[in-house]
């Protein structure tokens, strides 16, 4: 929001817990909601307009779904079937309601960014997309509403997910051109030893969201792991300074 405020004449933001991107057994009903606090944060960042629809205002009589092929298929797409259809459909609706010139997203949900980039290109939205670095706590934990689920002990352990990604990235930088498979195996084993239940930890080409072992400007690490009952996701650009 602060970055958008510095670049835009009028700044609109949305608060919407999207039912279409939650699976049947996921946490839609208990997902953290704190609208008043979010409103105050938006005001302090200089937001001009807040869009806060009720779920049925955007999902009533839903007969059209936006499905983005390719970049949506693996990782979150495989573990959460239908998730990215829900994301793309609602974001397309918000774009059509607000008609922005530019839209700003965080890079923590890296695959979501790839899905939205592809959708905007393929459907000729004419919107400039900005993907900004993940905002983190001082210990490296990526900010997320779901962090509220962590117990005090889990909160102490949670930053080790990003620290592990940083370790893999540092090792990969010393051998630009290729990444050794054993680095990923060692990283997964390390997370297991900390108490994480790893869904995936892999190296991807951000252009395709397909696994790669080539280290270049498009190479990112992506990970999802459960700590207790909380599922954490994170990402890191391998060549980040």
ChimeraX attribute file (.defattr): number of C-alpha atoms within 10 A of each C-alpha:
attribute: neighborCount
match mode: 1-to-1
recipient: residues
	/A:1	18
	/A:2	12
	/A:3	11
	/A:4	20
	/A:5	15
	/A:6	11
	/A:7	11
	/A:8	11
	/A:9	8
	/A:10	12
	/A:11	21
	/A:12	18
	/A:13	19
	/A:14	14
	/A:15	15
	/A:16	15
	/A:17	17
	/A:18	17
	/A:19	19
	/A:20	22
	/A:21	20
	/A:22	19
	/A:23	14
	/A:24	9
	/A:25	6
	/A:26	11
	/A:27	12
	/A:28	15
	/A:29	10
	/A:30	7
	/A:31	13
	/A:32	15
	/A:33	13
	/A:34	10
	/A:35	12
	/A:36	9
	/A:37	10
	/A:38	13
	/A:39	16
	/A:40	12
	/A:41	13
	/A:42	20
	/A:43	14
	/A:44	11
	/A:45	16
	/A:46	17
	/A:47	19
	/A:48	13
	/A:49	13
	/A:50	14
	/A:51	13
	/A:52	13
	/A:53	12
	/A:54	12
	/A:55	13
	/A:56	11
	/A:57	9
	/A:58	17
	/A:59	17
	/A:60	8
	/A:61	8
	/A:62	10
	/A:63	6
	/A:64	8
	/A:65	14
	/A:66	16
	/A:67	16
	/A:68	19
	/A:69	12
	/A:70	13
	/A:71	22
	/A:72	25
	/A:73	19
	/A:74	15
	/A:75	20
	/A:76	21
	/A:77	16
	/A:78	11
	/A:79	13
	/A:80	15
	/A:81	16
	/A:82	18
	/A:83	19
	/A:84	26
	/A:85	20
	/A:86	21
	/A:87	21
	/A:88	23
	/A:89	21
	/A:90	21
	/A:91	16
	/A:92	19
	/A:93	14
	/A:94	16
	/A:95	16
	/A:96	11
	/A:97	10
	/A:98	11
	/A:99	14
	/A:100	16
	/A:101	12
	/A:102	15
	/A:103	16
	/A:104	15
	/A:105	18
	/A:106	14
	/A:107	20
	/A:108	22
	/A:109	16
	/A:110	22
	/A:111	25
	/A:112	21
	/A:113	20
	/A:114	21
	/A:115	23
	/A:116	21
	/A:117	19
	/A:118	20
	/A:119	20
	/A:120	18
	/A:121	12
	/A:122	10
	/A:123	9
	/A:124	9
	/A:125	15
	/A:126	12
	/A:127	15
	/A:128	13
	/A:129	15
	/A:130	16
	/A:131	16
	/A:132	12
	/A:133	12
	/A:134	18
	/A:135	14
	/A:136	14
	/A:137	9
	/A:138	8
	/A:139	12
	/A:140	15
	/A:141	22
	/A:142	21
	/A:143	13
	/A:144	13
	/A:145	11
	/A:146	13
	/A:147	17
	/A:148	12
	/A:149	16
	/A:150	17
	/A:151	14
	/A:152	10
	/A:153	8
	/A:154	17
	/A:155	15
	/A:156	12
	/A:157	17
	/A:158	25
	/A:159	17
	/A:160	18
	/A:161	28
	/A:162	21
	/A:163	14
	/A:164	18
	/A:165	24
	/A:166	18
	/A:167	13
	/A:168	21
	/A:169	23
	/A:170	15
	/A:171	14
	/A:172	20
	/A:173	17
	/A:174	10
	/A:175	11
	/A:176	13
	/A:177	11
	/A:178	14
	/A:179	20
	/A:180	13
	/A:181	11
	/A:182	9
	/A:183	15
	/A:184	18
	/A:185	12
	/A:186	13
	/A:187	18
	/A:188	24
	/A:189	14
	/A:190	15
	/A:191	19
	/A:192	13
	/A:193	10
	/A:194	14
	/A:195	16
	/A:196	24
	/A:197	17
	/A:198	18
	/A:199	16
	/A:200	15
	/A:201	22
	/A:202	21
	/A:203	27
	/A:204	22
	/A:205	18
	/A:206	21
	/A:207	13
	/A:208	16
	/A:209	23
	/A:210	16
	/A:211	17
	/A:212	18
	/A:213	16
	/A:214	17
	/A:215	21
	/A:216	15
	/A:217	12
	/A:218	16
	/A:219	23
	/A:220	24
	/A:221	23
	/A:222	26
	/A:223	22
	/A:224	21
	/A:225	22
	/A:226	15
	/A:227	22
	/A:228	13
	/A:229	11
	/A:230	17
	/A:231	17
	/A:232	20
	/A:233	21
	/A:234	21
	/A:235	24
	/A:236	22
	/A:237	22
	/A:238	25
	/A:239	16
	/A:240	12
	/A:241	6
